Amino acid sequence: MTLHRPDRLADALALLAGDAVALGGGTDLYPGLRDAAPPPHMVDLTRIAGLRGIRRDGTGWRIGGATTWTQVLKADLPPLFDGLRGAAREVGSVQIQNAGTVAGNLCNASPAADGMPALLALDATVELASDAGTRRVALADFVHGPRLTALARGEILTAIHIPDAAGRGAFLKLGARRYLVISIAMVAAVVATQAGRIVRARVAVGACSPVARRLAGLETALAGATADEVSAIVSACAFTELSPIDDVRASADYRSEAVKALVVRAVSATMEAK
Ligand SMILES: Cc1cc2nc3c(=O)[nH]c(=O)nc-3n(C[C@H](O)[C@H](O)[C@H](O)COP(=O)(O)OP(=O)(O)OC[C@H]3O[C@@H](n4cnc5c(N)ncnc54)[C@H](O)[C@@H]3O)c2cc1C
């Protein structure tokens, strides 16, 4: 196996136009190999200037395609990002957060990827680049199913874009134990309020459908609600976007019940005075 470590995006894209495979922190790729040999050519993206770190751009925020979870935790971000920060804290352990990247989490396309609901609630779009050019895709259209993304051959995720918005985020993850655990369910919310009432709510759920989903019906129902009304509104909602399954971690019924409780807690957390 040859590990290429380019420091220019153009060099990485030229390598990836052949048979090379992109590598972030390797925290999904290497465990996924099990006993198989690694691909013959891998391209480490982490040395490329412009792919690491978070910065403001004209219309919001740009998270580079090799930004680690630890960089998310250390960045000076507004309360809008409290959910993404919460997800960063929940990804594996500190060692995994130091190596693992946000982009790798999305590109791996696991139904239990903690980054997906947090970024869906932030209305994220992803920037994809190949030696043929660059395009942008809404995150909701980027992941098609377990291990299935819109990435074309030779294309990499160069950035995640988050539009400016008012509001505060929250992220809650339920697992069979407190740390280092694959999610049974997770919920991210971004809520903007005015005079104690919800002006706009964005709520996304992971690990309860093949791809994490926004709850459009609930988001509409929450508009205008006070904190005291949230629980009743959530109870009355059918959550038709979700299709939880029975698996080794939990039953579908348990997931359905747990998600309702998590949604109430996450939305309520965003409305608490800080
Ligand atoms: C012990 C352990 C605990 C974990 N706990 C959690 C957890 O709690 N929650 C969670 O969500 N995940 C968890 N993970 C999974 C993993 O750490 C995360 O998904 C991480 O964000 C993956 O990022 P990475 O940079 O390591 O990806 P990599 O392993 O480098 O890459 C993953 C896939 O994405 C592709 N890729 C990477 N970057 C790009 C890019 N910029 N453009 C195009 N393709 C790209 C690679 O080719 C590969 O197919 C855990 C993993 C381990 C080993």
The ligand as an ORCA input file, in Angstrom:
! r2SCAN-3c Opt
* xyz 0 1
  C     -13.475      3.264     18.688
  C     -14.351      4.050     17.730
  C     -15.431      4.737     18.225
  C     -16.255      5.470     17.368
  N     -17.330      6.131     17.902
  C     -18.155      6.832     17.080
  C     -19.288      7.512     17.620
  O     -19.546      7.501     18.833
  N     -20.084      8.185     16.744
  C     -19.823      8.230     15.399
  O     -20.583      8.859     14.663
  N     -18.746      7.605     14.881
  C     -17.913      6.907     15.676
  N     -16.826      6.263     15.151
  C     -16.606      6.311     13.705
  C     -15.582      7.378     13.230
  O     -14.664      7.710     14.225
  C     -16.260      8.662     12.746
  O     -17.260      8.376     11.799
  C     -15.236      9.657     12.141
  O     -15.810     10.932     12.039
  C     -14.744      9.193     10.774
  O     -13.837     10.159     10.276
  P     -12.416      9.747      9.641
  O     -11.752     10.990      9.210
  O     -11.654      8.878     10.569
  O     -12.908      8.886      8.396
  P     -12.025      7.864      7.544
  O     -12.002      6.553      8.231
  O     -10.721      8.459      7.160
  O     -12.929      7.770      6.227
  C     -14.228      7.219      6.259
  C     -14.745      7.087      4.821
  O     -14.934      8.380      4.264
  C     -14.061      8.583      3.147
  N     -13.571      9.954      3.300
  C     -12.966     10.508      4.393
  N     -12.815     11.841      4.229
  C     -13.311     12.123      3.000
  C     -13.459     13.327      2.249
  N     -13.066     14.517      2.724
  N     -14.029     13.253      1.019
  C     -14.444     12.054      0.509
  N     -14.353     10.892      1.176
  C     -13.801     10.921      2.411
  C     -12.997      7.517      3.220
  O     -12.538      7.144      1.948
  C     -13.781      6.383      3.889
  O     -14.561      5.692      2.928
  C     -15.973      5.510     15.979
  C     -14.854      4.825     15.484
  C     -14.050      4.093     16.340
  C     -12.851      3.368     15.785
*
